[in-house]
Amino acid sequence: MLIVIACWVVSMVSGLMWARWWTAVCCLVTGMVFLWTQAPAFGAPGVWVQLAVLTGSPWLLAAAQERDARALKALHADEAVRMSRFSESARSLLSLQNANHLMETQIVEIGEVYHVTKETSRALHFEELFAAVLEIAPRLLHASGLRLIDLTQEPPQMLRAVRSADGAMGAVPDPAEPEDVEQAIIREAAASPASLGSHAQLLTGGEAPSGAGQVAWAPLRREQKAVGVVAADGLPDAQLKTLTIVANQLSLQLSRIHLYQRVEALAVTDALTGLSVRGHFMERAREELIRSKRHTLACTVLMVDLDLFKQKNDTYGHLVGDVVLKDVARLLQRNLREVDLIGRFGGEEFVLLLIETPADQAMPVAQRLKQLVEVHPIRAYDELLSQTISIGLAAFPEHGQTLEALIERADQALYAAKHAGRNRVVRWSETMGKTGLA
């Protein structure tokens, strides 16, 4: 009987731990051993009950174990599905959080763009643009200093500012020469590829100013060309993107300022000669005359006319005449002081105002201008020409008290020079009158 019990125990263990076919084998062996040991009592009903219990209980246990295993497997599968759905929900939530963070960042960037555009859009000149930048820079950039460079000027125009103890940006006087760091910025801006746009980057050449830390810069571009640079001293790496946003807006504003300056120049500059137009010259000359009256200073008006210019137009054509007119205008302008004024009065006639120059000192100046034009060869297309001028002179205060009176009397002296044979300088006198000779 001990052998039967041992086989039954093995069958039960098989039902708990092994595959069902092992359990079937163990049950069969147990049944056979039981029948062998109980052969004499086959006829008793209890024997078959015992046989059924000994062989059926392990099998039922194995079936229950397999059912539980299938249930556990189904539970694990369901749990895996739930975990997969949870993971997907977590990923969706993370994606939403990232999208929300991106939107917040974009809102901040849009706000920065708005502030930069709002503050700088009213600027019409380079200095005004820099002043507007200094108003917004402390709020946007954690920099110790700021630089704005206009590369369209020769030499480049540079404006600088440093952060004070109260956090505000204040402009500082310009040094006589560009600093090493500024020269390095200009070189890198000129060499930067247009494909980068106004992308901010750290300065790799030159040395940063003392105590300023690293220097970040971004080019200001127009039509793929760098026309300016904005640079920030001691800017954290995390704010390079903010500097790029500022640079993109400043590129637009600087281009608009350049366009305004060109339009402004066209409004006051003669397109052919590059001299002031008559109205602009008159406006500035009146201001100088008021200043001369206030400080008891002298000034002199010169009316200049090209001799026999109509004949050149008739002989060589107006294109050649334009070259002659432009060449003479450039020669006169080059040989005046920076403080003196010159403008195109009309046709082939120019008007000059010699500041703080009485008639006695103006006569040698006028004679020198006449001689310079007389000996100056003019290359006009295939023609090599010469030109002479006649000059009439009237001085403040002895010849007139108003600009109109001075111009009228200088014009009378000019016609007197024409009448006297041209290519000469004549000073106005009381006896002069207009002759009408061209």
MARPAGU-698809 format. One record per residue (C-alpha): residue number from 1; residue in three letters; z, x, y. Coordinates in Angstrom, 1 decimal, m for minus. Example, Ala and Ser with C-alpha at 12.3 -4.5 7.8 and 13.67 -1.06 7.14 Angstrom:
<rs>
{1 "ala" {7.8 12.3 m4.5}},
{2 "ser" {7.1 13.7 m1.1}},
</rs>
This chain:
<rs>
{1 "met" {0.0 0.0 0.0}},
{2 "leu" {0.6 3.0 2.3}},
{3 "ile" {m3.0 3.9 2.0}},
{4 "val" {m4.1 0.4 3.0}},
{5 "ile" {m1.8 0.5 6.0}},
{6 "ala" {m3.2 4.0 7.0}},
{7 "cys" {m6.8 2.7 6.7}},
{8 "trp" {m5.9 m0.3 8.8}},
{9 "val" {m4.3 1.9 11.5}},
{10 "val" {m7.4 4.0 11.6}},
{11 "ser" {m9.5 0.8 11.9}},
{12 "met" {m7.3 m0.4 14.8}},
{13 "val" {m7.7 2.9 16.5}},
{14 "ser" {m11.4 2.7 16.0}},
{15 "gly" {m11.4 m0.8 17.5}},
{16 "leu" {m9.7 0.6 20.6}},
{17 "met" {m11.5 3.8 21.0}},
{18 "trp" {m14.7 4.2 19.0}},
{19 "ala" {m18.0 2.6 18.7}},
{20 "arg" {m18.3 m0.7 16.9}},
{21 "trp" {m20.2 0.7 13.9}},
{22 "trp" {m17.3 3.1 13.3}},
{23 "thr" {m14.9 0.1 13.4}},
{24 "ala" {m17.2 m1.7 10.9}},
{25 "val" {m17.1 1.3 8.5}},
{26 "cys" {m13.3 1.6 8.8}},
{27 "cys" {m12.9 m2.1 8.2}},
{28 "leu" {m15.1 m1.9 5.1}},
{29 "val" {m13.1 1.1 3.8}},
{30 "thr" {m9.8 m0.7 4.5}},
{31 "gly" {m11.1 m3.8 2.6}},
{32 "met" {m12.2 m1.8 m0.4}},
{33 "val" {m9.0 0.1 m0.6}},
{34 "phe" {m7.0 m3.2 m0.3}},
{35 "leu" {m9.1 m4.8 m3.1}},
{36 "trp" {m8.6 m1.8 m5.2}},
{37 "thr" {m4.9 m1.7 m4.8}},
{38 "gln" {m4.6 m5.5 m5.2}},
{39 "ala" {m7.1 m6.0 m8.1}},
{40 "pro" {m4.5 m7.6 m10.4}},
{41 "ala" {m3.6 m10.3 m7.8}},
{42 "phe" {m7.2 m11.5 m6.9}},
{43 "gly" {m6.4 m15.0 m7.8}},
{44 "ala" {m3.5 m15.4 m5.3}},
{45 "pro" {m4.4 m17.1 m2.0}},
{46 "gly" {m2.3 m14.7 0.1}},
{47 "val" {m4.5 m11.8 m1.0}},
{48 "trp" {m7.5 m13.1 0.8}},
{49 "val" {m5.5 m14.0 3.9}},
{50 "gln" {m4.2 m10.4 4.0}},
{51 "leu" {m7.8 m9.1 3.4}},
{52 "ala" {m9.1 m11.2 6.3}},
{53 "val" {m6.3 m9.9 8.6}},
{54 "leu" {m6.7 m6.3 7.6}},
{55 "thr" {m10.5 m6.3 8.1}},
{56 "gly" {m10.8 m8.9 10.9}},
{57 "ser" {m8.2 m7.7 13.3}},
{58 "pro" {m9.8 m4.3 14.1}},
{59 "trp" {m13.1 m6.0 14.4}},
{60 "leu" {m11.7 m8.6 16.8}},
{61 "leu" {m10.0 m5.8 18.7}},
{62 "ala" {m13.2 m3.9 19.0}},
{63 "ala" {m15.0 m7.0 20.2}},
{64 "ala" {m12.3 m7.6 22.8}},
{65 "gln" {m12.5 m4.0 23.8}},
{66 "glu" {m16.3 m4.2 24.2}},
{67 "arg" {m16.0 m7.4 26.2}},
{68 "asp" {m13.5 m5.8 28.5}},
{69 "ala" {m15.8 m2.8 28.9}},
{70 "arg" {m18.7 m5.0 29.8}},
{71 "ala" {m16.5 m6.9 32.3}},
{72 "leu" {m15.3 m3.6 33.7}},
{73 "lys" {m18.9 m2.3 34.0}},
{74 "ala" {m19.9 m5.5 35.7}},
{75 "leu" {m16.9 m5.1 38.0}},
{76 "his" {m17.9 m1.6 38.8}},
{77 "ala" {m21.5 m2.7 39.5}},
{78 "asp" {m20.2 m5.4 41.8}},
{79 "glu" {m18.0 m2.9 43.5}},
{80 "ala" {m20.9 m0.5 43.9}},
{81 "val" {m23.0 m3.3 45.5}},
{82 "arg" {m20.1 m4.1 47.8}},
{83 "met" {m19.6 m0.4 48.7}},
{84 "ser" {m23.4 m0.2 49.3}},
{85 "arg" {m23.2 m3.1 51.6}},
{86 "phe" {m20.2 m1.7 53.3}},
{87 "ser" {m21.9 1.7 53.8}},
{88 "glu" {m24.9 m0.1 55.2}},
{89 "ser" {m22.7 m2.0 57.6}},
{90 "ala" {m21.0 1.2 58.6}},
{91 "arg" {m24.3 2.9 59.2}},
{92 "ser" {m25.4 m0.1 61.3}},
{93 "leu" {m22.2 0.0 63.3}},
{94 "leu" {m22.6 3.8 63.8}},
{95 "ser" {m26.3 3.2 64.9}},
{96 "leu" {m25.1 0.5 67.3}},
{97 "gln" {m22.4 2.8 68.7}},
{98 "asn" {m25.0 5.6 69.2}},
{99 "ala" {m27.4 3.2 70.8}},
{100 "asn" {m24.6 1.9 73.1}},
{101 "his" {m23.7 5.5 74.0}},
{102 "leu" {m27.3 6.3 74.7}},
{103 "met" {m27.6 3.2 76.9}},
{104 "glu" {m24.5 4.2 78.7}},
{105 "thr" {m25.9 7.7 79.2}},
{106 "gln" {m29.2 6.2 80.5}},
{107 "ile" {m27.3 3.9 82.8}},
{108 "val" {m25.4 6.9 84.2}},
{109 "glu" {m28.7 8.8 84.6}},
{110 "ile" {m30.4 5.8 86.3}},
{111 "gly" {m27.4 5.7 88.6}},
{112 "glu" {m27.8 9.4 89.4}},
{113 "val" {m31.5 9.0 90.0}},
{114 "tyr" {m30.8 6.0 92.3}},
{115 "his" {m28.2 8.0 94.3}},
{116 "val" {m30.5 11.0 94.6}},
{117 "thr" {m33.5 8.9 95.6}},
{118 "lys" {m31.5 6.8 98.1}},
{119 "glu" {m29.9 9.8 99.8}},
{120 "thr" {m33.1 11.9 100.0}},
{121 "ser" {m35.7 9.3 100.7}},
{122 "arg" {m35.0 9.3 104.5}},
{123 "ala" {m35.6 13.0 104.9}},
{124 "leu" {m38.8 14.0 106.8}},
{125 "his" {m38.1 17.7 107.0}},
{126 "phe" {m36.9 20.4 104.7}},
{127 "glu" {m33.6 20.9 106.5}},
{128 "glu" {m32.9 17.1 106.4}},
{129 "leu" {m33.7 17.1 102.6}},
{130 "phe" {m31.1 19.8 102.1}},
{131 "ala" {m28.5 18.0 104.1}},
{132 "ala" {m29.0 14.9 102.0}},
{133 "val" {m28.7 16.9 98.8}},
{134 "leu" {m25.4 18.3 100.1}},
{135 "glu" {m24.1 14.7 100.4}},
{136 "ile" {m24.7 13.9 96.8}},
{137 "ala" {m24.3 17.3 95.0}},
{138 "pro" {m20.5 17.3 94.9}},
{139 "arg" {m20.6 13.9 93.1}},
{140 "leu" {m23.2 15.0 90.5}},
{141 "leu" {m22.9 18.7 90.0}},
{142 "his" {m19.8 20.7 89.3}},
{143 "ala" {m21.3 23.8 90.9}},
{144 "ser" {m19.7 26.4 93.2}},
{145 "gly" {m22.9 26.8 95.3}},
{146 "leu" {m26.3 25.3 95.8}},
{147 "arg" {m29.7 26.7 97.0}},
{148 "leu" {m32.9 25.0 97.9}},
{149 "ile" {m36.1 27.1 98.2}},
{150 "asp" {m39.4 26.1 99.7}},
{151 "leu" {m42.1 28.2 98.0}},
{152 "thr" {m44.9 26.9 100.2}},
{153 "gln" {m43.6 28.9 103.2}},
{154 "glu" {m44.4 32.6 103.7}},
{155 "pro" {m41.9 34.1 103.2}},
{156 "pro" {m40.2 31.3 101.2}},
{157 "gln" {m37.7 29.3 103.2}},
{158 "met" {m34.2 29.3 101.7}},
{159 "leu" {m31.2 27.1 102.5}},
{160 "arg" {m27.8 27.8 100.9}},
{161 "ala" {m24.5 26.0 100.6}},
{162 "val" {m21.1 26.7 99.0}},
{163 "arg" {m18.3 24.4 97.8}},
{164 "ser" {m15.2 24.4 100.0}},
{165 "ala" {m11.6 23.9 98.9}},
{166 "asp" {m11.9 20.2 99.5}},
{167 "gly" {m14.8 19.9 97.1}},
{168 "ala" {m17.5 19.3 99.8}},
{169 "met" {m20.7 21.4 100.0}},
{170 "gly" {m21.2 23.2 103.3}},
{171 "ala" {m24.3 25.1 104.5}},
{172 "val" {m23.9 28.8 105.1}},
{173 "pro" {m25.9 31.1 107.5}},
{174 "asp" {m29.0 32.6 106.0}},
{175 "pro" {m28.9 36.4 105.4}},
{176 "ala" {m31.7 38.5 106.9}},
{177 "glu" {m33.1 39.2 103.5}},
{178 "pro" {m33.3 37.2 100.2}},
{179 "glu" {m30.5 38.0 97.8}},
{180 "asp" {m31.3 39.6 94.4}},
{181 "val" {m30.5 36.4 92.6}},
{182 "glu" {m32.9 34.5 94.8}},
{183 "gln" {m35.7 37.0 94.2}},
{184 "ala" {m35.0 36.6 90.5}},
{185 "ile" {m35.2 32.8 90.7}},
{186 "ile" {m38.5 32.9 92.6}},
{187 "arg" {m40.0 35.3 90.0}},
{188 "glu" {m38.9 33.1 87.1}},
{189 "ala" {m40.1 30.0 88.8}},
{190 "ala" {m43.5 31.5 89.4}},
{191 "ala" {m43.7 32.6 85.8}},
{192 "ser" {m42.4 29.3 84.2}},
{193 "pro" {m45.0 27.3 82.3}},
{194 "ala" {m46.1 24.0 83.9}},
{195 "ser" {m45.5 22.2 80.5}},
{196 "leu" {m41.7 22.5 81.1}},
{197 "gly" {m41.9 20.3 84.2}},
{198 "ser" {m38.7 20.4 86.2}},
{199 "his" {m36.6 21.3 83.2}},
{200 "ala" {m33.4 23.1 84.3}},
{201 "gln" {m32.6 26.5 82.7}},
{202 "leu" {m30.2 29.4 83.1}},
{203 "leu" {m31.2 32.4 85.1}},
{204 "thr" {m32.0 35.3 82.8}},
{205 "gly" {m32.9 37.9 85.5}},
{206 "gly" {m31.0 39.2 88.4}},
{207 "glu" {m27.3 39.1 89.0}},
{208 "ala" {m25.2 36.1 89.9}},
{209 "pro" {m23.3 36.1 93.2}},
{210 "ser" {m19.7 37.5 92.9}},
{211 "gly" {m17.4 34.9 91.4}},
{212 "ala" {m20.2 32.3 91.0}},
{213 "gly" {m20.6 32.6 87.2}},
{214 "gln" {m23.9 31.7 85.7}},
{215 "val" {m26.8 30.4 87.8}},
{216 "ala" {m28.9 27.5 86.7}},
{217 "trp" {m32.3 26.7 88.4}},
{218 "ala" {m35.1 24.1 88.1}},
{219 "pro" {m38.6 24.3 89.6}},
{220 "leu" {m39.8 21.5 92.0}},
{221 "arg" {m43.4 20.9 91.0}},
{222 "arg" {m46.4 19.2 92.5}},
{223 "glu" {m49.6 19.0 90.5}},
{224 "gln" {m48.2 21.3 87.9}},
{225 "lys" {m47.5 24.0 90.5}},
{226 "ala" {m44.0 25.1 91.5}},
{227 "val" {m43.6 24.4 95.3}},
{228 "gly" {m39.9 24.8 95.4}},
{229 "val" {m36.7 25.6 93.5}},
{230 "val" {m33.2 24.1 93.4}},
{231 "ala" {m30.5 26.4 92.0}},
{232 "ala" {m26.8 25.8 91.3}},
{233 "asp" {m24.2 28.6 91.0}},
{234 "gly" {m21.6 28.3 88.3}},
{235 "leu" {m23.1 25.2 86.8}},
{236 "pro" {m21.7 24.2 83.3}},
{237 "asp" {m24.2 24.1 80.5}},
{238 "ala" {m23.5 20.4 79.9}},
{239 "gln" {m24.9 19.6 83.4}},
{240 "leu" {m28.3 21.2 83.0}},
{241 "lys" {m29.7 17.8 82.2}},
{242 "thr" {m28.2 16.4 85.4}},
{243 "leu" {m29.8 19.3 87.4}},
{244 "thr" {m33.1 18.4 85.8}},
{245 "ile" {m32.8 14.8 87.0}},
{246 "val" {m32.0 16.0 90.5}},
{247 "ala" {m34.9 18.4 90.4}},
{248 "asn" {m37.4 15.7 89.4}},
{249 "gln" {m36.4 13.5 92.3}},
{250 "leu" {m36.4 16.5 94.7}},
{251 "ser" {m39.9 17.3 93.6}},
{252 "leu" {m41.1 13.9 94.7}},
{253 "gln" {m39.2 14.1 98.0}},
{254 "leu" {m40.4 17.7 98.8}},
{255 "ser" {m44.0 16.7 98.1}},
{256 "arg" {m43.6 13.7 100.4}},
{257 "ile" {m42.1 16.0 103.1}},
{258 "his" {m45.1 18.4 102.7}},
{259 "leu" {m47.5 15.5 103.0}},
{260 "tyr" {m45.7 14.3 106.1}},
{261 "gln" {m45.8 17.7 107.7}},
{262 "arg" {m49.6 17.9 107.0}},
{263 "val" {m50.1 14.5 108.6}},
{264 "glu" {m47.8 15.5 111.5}},
{265 "ala" {m49.8 18.7 111.9}},
{266 "leu" {m53.1 16.8 111.9}},
{267 "ala" {m51.7 14.5 114.6}},
{268 "val" {m51.0 17.5 116.9}},
{269 "thr" {m53.6 20.0 115.7}},
{270 "asp" {m57.3 20.3 116.4}},
{271 "ala" {m59.0 20.2 113.0}},
{272 "leu" {m61.7 22.8 114.0}},
{273 "thr" {m59.8 25.4 115.9}},
{274 "gly" {m56.2 24.9 114.6}},
{275 "leu" {m54.9 24.8 118.2}},
{276 "ser" {m52.8 22.0 119.7}},
{277 "val" {m54.8 18.9 120.6}},
{278 "arg" {m54.8 18.0 124.3}},
{279 "gly" {m52.1 15.3 124.1}},
{280 "his" {m49.6 17.5 122.3}},
{281 "phe" {m50.3 20.5 124.6}},
{282 "met" {m49.7 18.3 127.6}},
{283 "glu" {m46.4 17.0 126.2}},
{284 "arg" {m45.1 20.5 125.5}},
{285 "ala" {m46.4 21.9 128.8}},
{286 "arg" {m44.5 19.2 130.7}},
{287 "glu" {m41.3 20.1 128.9}},
{288 "glu" {m41.8 23.8 129.9}},
{289 "leu" {m42.6 22.9 133.5}},
{290 "ile" {m39.4 20.9 133.7}},
{291 "arg" {m37.5 23.8 132.3}},
{292 "ser" {m39.2 26.1 134.8}},
{293 "lys" {m38.2 23.9 137.7}},
{294 "arg" {m34.6 23.7 136.5}},
{295 "his" {m34.2 27.4 136.2}},
{296 "thr" {m36.5 28.4 139.1}},
{297 "leu" {m39.0 30.2 136.9}},
{298 "ala" {m42.7 30.7 137.3}},
{299 "cys" {m45.5 29.8 134.9}},
{300 "thr" {m49.3 29.9 135.0}},
{301 "val" {m52.1 27.6 133.7}},
{302 "leu" {m55.3 29.2 132.5}},
{303 "met" {m58.4 27.1 132.0}},
{304 "val" {m60.9 28.9 129.7}},
{305 "asp" {m64.5 27.9 129.1}},
{306 "leu" {m67.1 29.5 126.8}},
{307 "asp" {m70.1 30.6 128.9}},
{308 "leu" {m73.5 29.1 128.0}},
{309 "phe" {m72.1 27.6 124.9}},
{310 "lys" {m74.6 24.7 124.9}},
{311 "gln" {m77.4 27.2 124.6}},
{312 "lys" {m75.9 28.6 121.4}},
{313 "asn" {m75.7 25.1 120.0}},
{314 "asp" {m79.3 24.4 120.9}},
{315 "thr" {m80.5 27.8 119.6}},
{316 "tyr" {m78.5 28.3 116.4}},
{317 "gly" {m77.2 24.8 115.6}},
{318 "his" {m73.8 23.2 115.8}},
{319 "leu" {m72.5 24.9 112.6}},
{320 "val" {m72.9 28.3 114.2}},
{321 "gly" {m71.5 26.9 117.4}},
{322 "asp" {m68.4 25.7 115.5}},
{323 "val" {m67.9 29.2 114.1}},
{324 "val" {m68.1 30.7 117.6}},
{325 "leu" {m65.6 28.2 118.9}},
{326 "lys" {m63.2 28.8 116.1}},
{327 "asp" {m63.5 32.6 116.4}},
{328 "val" {m62.8 32.6 120.1}},
{329 "ala" {m59.8 30.2 119.7}},
{330 "arg" {m58.3 32.4 117.0}},
{331 "leu" {m58.8 35.5 119.2}},
{332 "leu" {m57.1 33.9 122.2}},
{333 "gln" {m54.2 32.6 120.1}},
{334 "arg" {m53.6 36.0 118.4}},
{335 "asn" {m53.3 37.8 121.8}},
{336 "leu" {m50.8 35.5 123.3}},
{337 "arg" {m47.0 35.7 123.0}},
{338 "glu" {m45.3 33.3 120.6}},
{339 "val" {m43.7 31.5 123.5}},
{340 "asp" {m47.0 30.8 125.3}},
{341 "leu" {m48.9 27.5 124.7}},
{342 "ile" {m52.6 27.1 123.9}},
{343 "gly" {m54.6 24.0 123.2}},
{344 "arg" {m58.1 22.7 123.0}},
{345 "phe" {m58.7 20.7 126.2}},
{346 "gly" {m62.1 19.3 125.1}},
{347 "gly" {m65.5 20.6 124.0}},
{348 "glu" {m65.7 24.3 124.5}},
{349 "glu" {m62.8 24.4 127.0}},
{350 "phe" {m59.2 25.6 126.3}},
{351 "val" {m56.0 25.4 128.3}},
{352 "leu" {m53.2 28.0 128.2}},
{353 "leu" {m49.7 28.0 129.7}},
{354 "leu" {m48.1 31.4 130.2}},
{355 "ile" {m44.4 30.9 130.1}},
{356 "glu" {m42.2 32.6 132.8}},
{357 "thr" {m45.3 34.4 134.1}},
{358 "pro" {m46.2 34.3 137.8}},
{359 "ala" {m49.8 34.6 139.0}},
{360 "asp" {m49.7 38.3 139.7}},
{361 "gln" {m48.6 39.0 136.1}},
{362 "ala" {m51.0 36.4 134.7}},
{363 "met" {m54.1 37.9 136.2}},
{364 "pro" {m54.0 41.1 134.0}},
{365 "val" {m53.3 38.9 130.9}},
{366 "ala" {m56.4 36.7 131.7}},
{367 "gln" {m58.5 39.8 132.4}},
{368 "arg" {m57.5 41.3 129.0}},
{369 "leu" {m58.3 38.1 127.2}},
{370 "lys" {m61.7 38.0 128.9}},
{371 "gln" {m62.5 41.5 127.9}},
{372 "leu" {m61.3 41.0 124.3}},
{373 "val" {m63.7 38.1 123.9}},
{374 "glu" {m66.5 40.0 125.5}},
{375 "val" {m66.4 42.9 123.1}},
{376 "his" {m65.6 40.9 120.0}},
{377 "pro" {m68.6 40.5 117.6}},
{378 "ile" {m68.8 37.1 115.9}},
{379 "arg" {m70.3 36.8 112.5}},
{380 "ala" {m71.7 33.2 112.2}},
{381 "tyr" {m73.5 32.8 108.8}},
{382 "asp" {m76.5 35.1 109.1}},
{383 "glu" {m76.1 35.7 112.9}},
{384 "leu" {m74.2 38.4 114.7}},
{385 "leu" {m73.4 37.0 118.1}},
{386 "ser" {m71.3 37.8 121.2}},
{387 "gln" {m69.6 35.5 123.6}},
{388 "thr" {m68.1 35.6 127.1}},
{389 "ile" {m65.6 33.3 128.8}},
{390 "ser" {m64.8 32.3 132.3}},
{391 "ile" {m61.2 31.7 133.3}},
{392 "gly" {m59.6 29.7 136.1}},
{393 "leu" {m56.0 30.4 137.1}},
{394 "ala" {m53.3 28.3 138.9}},
{395 "ala" {m49.6 29.1 139.0}},
{396 "phe" {m46.4 27.2 139.4}},
{397 "pro" {m44.9 26.8 142.0}},
{398 "glu" {m47.3 28.1 144.6}},
{399 "his" {m50.4 26.3 143.4}},
{400 "gly" {m48.9 22.9 142.3}},
{401 "gln" {m45.7 21.2 141.3}},
{402 "thr" {m47.0 19.0 138.5}},
{403 "leu" {m48.9 19.8 135.3}},
{404 "glu" {m51.8 17.6 136.3}},
{405 "ala" {m52.1 19.4 139.7}},
{406 "leu" {m52.0 22.8 138.1}},
{407 "ile" {m54.7 21.9 135.6}},
{408 "glu" {m56.9 20.4 138.2}},
{409 "arg" {m56.7 23.5 140.4}},
{410 "ala" {m57.1 25.9 137.4}},
{411 "asp" {m60.2 23.8 136.6}},
{412 "gln" {m61.5 24.3 140.2}},
{413 "ala" {m61.0 28.0 139.8}},
{414 "leu" {m62.8 27.9 136.5}},
{415 "tyr" {m65.9 26.3 138.1}},
{416 "ala" {m65.7 28.9 140.9}},
{417 "ala" {m65.9 31.6 138.2}},
{418 "lys" {m68.9 29.9 136.8}},
{419 "his" {m70.5 29.6 140.2}},
{420 "ala" {m69.8 33.3 140.8}},
{421 "gly" {m71.8 34.4 137.7}},
{422 "arg" {m69.5 33.6 134.7}},
{423 "asn" {m67.6 36.1 132.5}},
{424 "arg" {m64.8 36.5 135.1}},
{425 "val" {m61.3 35.4 136.1}},
{426 "val" {m60.8 33.5 139.3}},
{427 "arg" {m57.4 32.6 140.9}},
{428 "trp" {m57.2 29.3 142.7}},
{429 "ser" {m57.1 29.3 146.5}},
{430 "glu" {m57.1 26.6 149.2}},
{431 "thr" {m60.8 27.1 150.0}},
{432 "met" {m62.0 26.2 146.5}},
{433 "gly" {m63.8 23.0 145.6}},
{434 "lys" {m65.5 21.8 142.4}},
{435 "thr" {m69.1 22.9 142.4}},
{436 "gly" {m70.2 20.9 139.3}},
{437 "leu" {m71.9 24.0 137.8}},
{438 "ala" {m71.7 24.1 134.0}},
</rs>
